[in-house]
Amino acid sequence: MKKILIVNGPNLNLLGVREPGIYGAESMDAILAQLRREFPDVELDYFQSNIEGALIDRLHSAAYGTDRADGIVLNAGGYTHTSVALADAIAAINVPVVEVHISNVHAREEFRHHSYISPVCAGTIAGFGPRVYSLAVRALAGN
């Protein structure tokens, strides 16, 4: 059984409440429940933090700690566009990471068009709403 870790960055704890016109009305709990129904043969783990260092620590742990994962789905939120440290953490681990964004970041403000993490991720999925998580799990699980 593959183990996939889903990691959400800053402000994504407010999914379903925060700007539903951009991020949708579904909570992350609802998204996770759907993913578990859709992928019963995949062990899904979830982590969210608004703190950059906590995200980096969890990525390291997924590669080298006791709670290892076969793949990581990462929605880095605003850190996508600002964090060299997060990019370095992804480059330092031996676990494939798929970058996801609920909104189409390229149709939004100019500063959202650049991702520091894209070059070190296995792939990027953006703009399909909460479905981005399912598409990324499917890619990592080989389904």
FENSULGI-V249216 format. One record per run of one state. SS is the DSSP state (a for helix, b for strand, c for the rest). FROM is the first residue (numbers start at 1). TO is the last residue. If there is no record, write none. Layout:
[[SS,FROM,TO] [SS,FROM,TO]]
//
This chain:
[[c,1,1] [b,2,8] [c,9,11] [a,12,14] [c,15,19] [a,20,23] [c,24,27] [a,28,38] [c,39,41] [b,42,48] [c,49,51] [a,52,64] [c,65,70] [b,71,75] [c,76,76] [a,77,81] [c,82,83] [a,84,92] [c,93,95] [b,96,101] [c,102,104] [a,105,107] [c,108,109] [a,110,113] [c,114,117] [a,118,120] [c,121,122] [b,123,126] [c,127,130] [a,131,141] [c,142,143]]
//
